[in-house]
Amino acid sequence: MSTIPTNTRRNFIGSGIAAALAAPWLGTRAAEKSVGPDRVSEPAREVPLNDDADVIVCGAGPAGVTAAITAARAGAKVRLFEAHGALGGVWTNSLLGYLLDFDKPGFNQELVHKLRERDAIHGGVNYTPGKAFTAPIQGLTYHPEEMKLLLEELAVLAGVKVQFHTRVVAAHREGRRLTTIVTESKSGRQAWRAPVFIDTTGDGDLGALAGCEFEIGIEKACPCQPLSMVALLLVKDARALSDLIFGDTSTSPSEEAKAHKALFAEIQRAGVDPSYARPIMFPVRGNLVTAMFNHEYGINATDAAAVSEATMRARREVNQIVRALRQLGGVWEGIQVVATPEQIGIRDGRRIVGRYVVRKEDVINGAGHEDSVVKAHGPVDVHALKRGADSVPGYANFGIQVQPYDIPLRALIARDVDGLLMAGRCISGDFIAHSSYRVTGNAVPMGEAAGAVAALAAQTKRLPHEVPWAEGAAVAAKTRRA
Ligand SMILES: Cc1cc2nc3c(=O)[nH]c(=O)nc-3n(C[C@H](O)[C@H](O)[C@H](O)COP(=O)(O)OP(=O)(O)OC[C@H]3O[C@@H](n4cnc5c(N)ncnc54)[C@H](O)[C@@H]3O)c2cc1C
């Protein structure tokens, strides 16, 4: 993080001046200087600066794509940067396939309606507009490819400027205020300036780059929740596997437990001891299913080398299990991997400290807040931190009974930096609360809230923490299409 010399706004001074002038990003650079056995200092360089946006959203997962569409619908000029080549984050780039705690008004329902129109969603919702929910909260399964397409259509329709394969790699402040981010992509290094930024990178990359305090894992460092690779599989006849596929005919927690056990036994019968003690499959469409067989333990999401090794290990395991099941024949005859994701599923990244920290006590006591942007219902869901570690195989809730609790706007506003909001799994909360609210059914309303407040702040020349939620809520409501 560095503060910017204001007299060179258009040509933002970074490192490697000569190179940037000669050949935008490929030209020869002034030699870097070695500053020790394991470090070099890069020469300063000029980076093109763009400042045509009111709101810049970093990371296009469930929270980010919702924030960008909401802010654009509220009239703001919005740029959305995504490291991969599709919108949707865990929904698409990690092939998740299952929506939890999704029975909420707003963009959640718009997605459900539109996916249903495309025969791209399974499972029932308990939500009737204007009516209170009826428990239990059921999960919905969707078609990841249809989700990609739908999100792109909605983003383009709203006027969001999307840039794929673009990673946020630096952030610059003037005093406490975040003013500029830097991205790397095939277009080289680019600087972007805007009045308001939203960190929806899942791992809190922007907050950390801007100098915010953060927590990760149980406290300041891992252990963290395990990673998982979800795969898209084709089976011979999904109906013949219905007692092993959750969410099609079986929806209750006890049926879920039965499906886990039965599938685990089948994988063991095929001769493999899976890394995840509660493997599960979900219906997608016809004989397409998603499957979560894999867990990668003890990986810090910010350690690229460890995530890479885990990704290759996971892909190997998923293919090993599918091959072994195919060998069994019968209902498994012809089962094959259709796709594994390029982005392994990450549950637990950085949690940027906000103006309020959602804590275990909030979850236990069902805390209420005036500036509530969403009410979370999800169980405490901590997956095993080590293979075969805990008493309850797979995941545990530490005996905590969740009382539906509010996520306040203050947990979405960075404490240490002005002009920065967060939404999704990188908001301000402790490990236990995070394990409950991190699901996509909450990431979407958080994105709606952050997008609405960001647009309003930019349009009224205020900082996000100066915008009362009542105003933000009114703007969010106007952007709804369902
Ligand atoms: C294996 C697994 C199973 C889960 N099961 C469920 C479930 O069944 N149902 C459910 O609702 N939730 C589930 N969750 C939780 C849920 O998916 C996440 O918490 C959700 O992803 C939160 O959304 P997000 O938008 O905050 O983050 P993400 O979905 O992680 O999106 C972040 C986006 O930011 C991008 N990005 C990251 N860094 C940068 C950068 N520096 N520059 C630019 N772009 C960047 C990423 O590529 C990604 O697209 C599961 C999570 C995992 C990992």
PDBQT file of the ligand as one rigid body, heavy atoms in Angstrom, charges set to zero:
ROOT
HETATM    1  C1  LIG A 501     -16.579 -26.268  -1.414  1.00  0.00    +0.000 C 
HETATM    2  C2  LIG A 501     -17.575 -25.253  -0.932  1.00  0.00    +0.000 A 
HETATM    3  C3  LIG A 501     -18.854 -25.653  -0.694  1.00  0.00    +0.000 A 
HETATM    4  C4  LIG A 501     -19.799 -24.703  -0.329  1.00  0.00    +0.000 A 
HETATM    5  N1  LIG A 501     -21.086 -25.088  -0.201  1.00  0.00    +0.000 NA
HETATM    6  C5  LIG A 501     -22.037 -24.128  -0.240  1.00  0.00    +0.000 A 
HETATM    7  C6  LIG A 501     -23.388 -24.465  -0.509  1.00  0.00    +0.000 A 
HETATM    8  O1  LIG A 501     -23.727 -25.633  -0.691  1.00  0.00    +0.000 OA
HETATM    9  N2  LIG A 501     -24.281 -23.446  -0.630  1.00  0.00    +0.000 N 
HETATM   10  C7  LIG A 501     -23.929 -22.133  -0.457  1.00  0.00    +0.000 A 
HETATM   11  O2  LIG A 501     -24.799 -21.265  -0.599  1.00  0.00    +0.000 OA
HETATM   12  N3  LIG A 501     -22.660 -21.785  -0.151  1.00  0.00    +0.000 NA
HETATM   13  C8  LIG A 501     -21.716 -22.744  -0.082  1.00  0.00    +0.000 A 
HETATM   14  N4  LIG A 501     -20.412 -22.409   0.120  1.00  0.00    +0.000 N 
HETATM   15  C9  LIG A 501     -20.059 -21.030   0.553  1.00  0.00    +0.000 C 
HETATM   16  C10 LIG A 501     -20.102 -20.050  -0.506  1.00  0.00    +0.000 C 
HETATM   17  O3  LIG A 501     -19.950 -20.594  -1.660  1.00  0.00    +0.000 OA
HETATM   18  C11 LIG A 501     -19.130 -18.913  -0.394  1.00  0.00    +0.000 C 
HETATM   19  O4  LIG A 501     -19.012 -18.457   0.790  1.00  0.00    +0.000 OA
HETATM   20  C12 LIG A 501     -19.428 -17.871  -1.462  1.00  0.00    +0.000 C 
HETATM   21  O5  LIG A 501     -18.554 -18.133  -2.395  1.00  0.00    +0.000 OA
HETATM   22  C13 LIG A 501     -19.345 -16.458  -1.050  1.00  0.00    +0.000 C 
HETATM   23  O6  LIG A 501     -19.390 -15.653  -2.210  1.00  0.00    +0.000 OA
HETATM   24  P1  LIG A 501     -18.318 -14.503  -2.494  1.00  0.00    +0.000 P 
HETATM   25  O7  LIG A 501     -18.878 -13.739  -3.635  1.00  0.00    +0.000 OA
HETATM   26  O8  LIG A 501     -17.991 -13.811  -1.240  1.00  0.00    +0.000 OA
HETATM   27  O9  LIG A 501     -16.960 -15.257  -2.879  1.00  0.00    +0.000 OA
HETATM   28  P2  LIG A 501     -16.497 -16.116  -4.112  1.00  0.00    +0.000 P 
HETATM   29  O10 LIG A 501     -17.601 -16.940  -4.639  1.00  0.00    +0.000 OA
HETATM   30  O11 LIG A 501     -15.260 -16.798  -3.673  1.00  0.00    +0.000 OA
HETATM   31  O12 LIG A 501     -16.132 -15.052  -5.263  1.00  0.00    +0.000 OA
HETATM   32  C14 LIG A 501     -14.970 -14.260  -5.223  1.00  0.00    +0.000 C 
HETATM   33  C15 LIG A 501     -14.621 -13.898  -6.666  1.00  0.00    +0.000 C 
HETATM   34  O13 LIG A 501     -13.534 -12.969  -6.648  1.00  0.00    +0.000 OA
HETATM   35  C16 LIG A 501     -12.564 -13.350  -7.615  1.00  0.00    +0.000 C 
HETATM   36  N5  LIG A 501     -11.278 -12.851  -7.144  1.00  0.00    +0.000 N 
HETATM   37  C17 LIG A 501     -10.574 -13.294  -6.059  1.00  0.00    +0.000 A 
HETATM   38  N6  LIG A 501      -9.460 -12.557  -5.892  1.00  0.00    +0.000 NA
HETATM   39  C18 LIG A 501      -9.462 -11.617  -6.888  1.00  0.00    +0.000 A 
HETATM   40  C19 LIG A 501      -8.586 -10.546  -7.234  1.00  0.00    +0.000 A 
HETATM   41  N7  LIG A 501      -7.499 -10.264  -6.528  1.00  0.00    +0.000 N 
HETATM   42  N8  LIG A 501      -8.886  -9.810  -8.332  1.00  0.00    +0.000 NA
HETATM   43  C20 LIG A 501     -10.005 -10.058  -9.068  1.00  0.00    +0.000 A 
HETATM   44  N9  LIG A 501     -10.882 -11.064  -8.784  1.00  0.00    +0.000 NA
HETATM   45  C21 LIG A 501     -10.618 -11.813  -7.696  1.00  0.00    +0.000 A 
HETATM   46  C22 LIG A 501     -12.654 -14.884  -7.656  1.00  0.00    +0.000 C 
HETATM   47  O14 LIG A 501     -12.158 -15.380  -8.862  1.00  0.00    +0.000 OA
HETATM   48  C23 LIG A 501     -14.165 -15.099  -7.495  1.00  0.00    +0.000 C 
HETATM   49  O15 LIG A 501     -14.807 -15.084  -8.727  1.00  0.00    +0.000 OA
HETATM   50  C24 LIG A 501     -19.432 -23.333  -0.176  1.00  0.00    +0.000 A 
HETATM   51  C25 LIG A 501     -18.115 -22.939  -0.378  1.00  0.00    +0.000 A 
HETATM   52  C26 LIG A 501     -17.195 -23.891  -0.763  1.00  0.00    +0.000 A 
HETATM   53  C27 LIG A 501     -15.812 -23.456  -1.035  1.00  0.00    +0.000 C 
ENDROOT
TORSDOF 0
